[in-house]
Each structure stands twice: as C-alpha cells, then as structure tokens.
Amino acid sequence: MQSNNTLLADSVHLEFGELQILQSAFITSQTGRVTGVLGRNGCGKSCLFKCIMGGIRPQNIFIRFNDEPDTDYGHIGKRVKYLPQNTFIPPKMTLGEAFDIYGADYDGLVGFEPKFHTMQRRQARELSGGEVRIAEMYLILNSDAEFCILDEPFSNVAPKYVEMMQELILQHKKDKGIIISDHMYESVIGITDDLFLLRDGYTFPIRSREDLIHHGYILR
C-alpha cells in the first residue's frame, strides 16, 4: 500500500422513481486530510456513502483510486472502511469477539479509554449507545484500510468523548484519508482540511463559513 493515496467518487447519480437523491455529486479524499460532508437531514449524505461502498447501486458512479486505470468495485470494502449511522456490531457479539474479527488490539481501546478494561466480554447490547459508538469508530480507524468514512460518529456520544474521538481522527489521518459527516457541524469543521456541502443532490466545495451562510446551511 502506497503511503499517499487518493480517492475520487464523481458523477454520482441516484434516483428512486421520480425522486432524485443525488445529481452528479462528487467527493474526494486523500491521505493526510480529513474531508467533511455537511448537509441537512435527508439530503443524501448516507446514500452517497452507501453508493461508494456498494450498499446502494446508483444509476451512475465513477470511482478512482490514485491513478489506477480500473477500479475493482468488488473489493472496495477492503480499501475503504465505513462506519454507518447505525451500529454494526451485532447485539449478542462481545466487544472482544468484534475486535478478534477485525484483527484489532483490544488493549489499544483500553489505552484510549480505560473504562473499556472491564467490557471485553460484554455483549454490545449490554453497553450504552455511546460506548458502542466509540468502540466501533476505534475499530474502523485502526483498520488497515486506506480510507475511512465516518457517518454520524458523534451521535449519542458525551461531549468529552467527542473531543477524544476528534483527536483520534487527527492521529489517524497521517496514514489514511478520512471522510466524516455529522450534524454536529462545529465538531466537523474543527477537524477538517476539506469541506463539502450536499444540497439539492449536488456537492459544493466550502471554503469559509460565509459559504455555509450563502447556501442557507447556517445563519449568521
């Protein structure tokens, strides 16, 4: 795996019947940078991510890694790891089992947050939503994937852990490209190098808070 990687998802068009979700949407990511995606509820952020991962088949999509002439769509999941809005660790699976499946070091999670020292044998359903979220994001970021997509990572997480998770994201951006979306937009803006707004099916590069005001995402 080369040390500097780029990901481009372009010309993403998704519609369900007469309902158009995405129209020529695009997003880029590269090693060493955090890319933020903002947008109102229902604008299609999660759909865009699922189109990239193959969970939804759009009418059109173009994906390119680096300068590779062809993309192996069947193995994108090895190169890109996705943290969905909903938990992905099965309710009856223990945290230790989940870390074994991912080949991750559980002691690393304990080092990140000592409270997990007593939770290795506990099932996901026995933990709070915030605890599961922290563990899942740790798994995704500590994978060997070249890119990570984090969809609402700060959901149901206490403020002090949001700060810890931000620090973890910044630590891992040195060796992978990270895409993040969350309605806690200040927490996203605070750690992003590149920012996009998804509106009316299109993505718009955001270079300042004035751009967000212009697009009607925030007020002055």
C-alpha positions, 0 to 999 in steps of 0.5 A, spaced: 500 500 500 502 506 497 503 511 503 499 517 499 493 515 496 487 518 493 480 517 492 475 520 487 467 518 487 464 523 481 458 523 477 454 520 482 447 519 480 441 516 484 434 516 483 428 512 486 422 513 481 421 520 480 425 522 486 432 524 485 437 523 491 443 525 488 445 529 481 452 528 479 455 529 486 462 528 487 467 527 493 474 526 494 479 524 499 486 523 500 491 521 505 493 526 510 486 530 510 480 529 513 474 531 508 467 533 511 460 532 508 455 537 511 448 537 509 441 537 512 437 531 514 435 527 508 439 530 503 443 524 501 449 524 505 448 516 507 446 514 500 452 517 497 456 513 502 452 507 501 453 508 493 461 508 494 461 502 498 456 498 494 450 498 499 446 502 494 447 501 486 446 508 483 444 509 476 451 512 475 458 512 479 465 513 477 470 511 482 478 512 482 483 510 486 490 514 485 491 513 478 489 506 477 486 505 470 480 500 473 477 500 479 475 493 482 468 495 485 468 488 488 473 489 493 472 496 495 470 494 502 477 492 503 480 499 501 475 503 504 472 502 511 465 505 513 462 506 519 454 507 518 449 511 522 447 505 525 451 500 529 454 494 526 456 490 531 451 485 532 447 485 539 449 478 542 457 479 539 462 481 545 466 487 544 472 482 544 469 477 539 468 484 534 475 486 535 478 478 534 474 479 527 477 485 525 484 483 527 484 489 532 488 490 539 483 490 544 488 493 549 489 499 544 481 501 546 483 500 553 489 505 552 484 510 549 479 509 554 480 505 560 473 504 562 473 499 556 478 494 561 472 491 564 467 490 557 471 485 553 466 480 554 460 484 554 455 483 549 454 490 545 447 490 547 449 490 554 453 497 553 450 504 552 449 507 545 455 511 546 460 506 548 458 502 542 459 508 538 466 509 540 468 502 540 466 501 533 469 508 530 476 505 534 475 499 530 474 502 523 480 507 524 485 502 526 483 498 520 488 497 515 484 500 510 486 506 506 480 510 507 475 511 512 468 514 512 465 516 518 457 517 518 454 520 524 460 518 529 458 523 534 451 521 535 449 519 542 456 520 544 458 525 551 461 531 549 468 529 552 468 523 548 467 527 542 473 531 543 477 524 544 474 521 538 476 528 534 483 527 536 483 520 534 481 522 527 487 527 527 492 521 529 489 517 524 489 521 518 497 521 517 496 514 514 489 514 511 484 519 508 478 520 512 471 522 510 466 524 516 459 527 516 455 529 522 450 534 524 454 536 529 457 541 524 462 545 529 465 538 531 466 537 523 469 543 521 474 543 527 477 537 524 477 538 517 482 540 511 476 539 506 469 541 506 463 539 502 456 541 502 450 536 499 444 540 497 439 539 492 443 532 490 449 536 488 456 537 492 459 544 493 466 545 495 466 550 502 471 554 503 469 559 509 463 559 513 460 565 509 459 559 504 455 555 509 451 562 510 450 563 502 447 556 501 442 557 507 446 551 511 447 556 517 445 563 519 449 568 521 
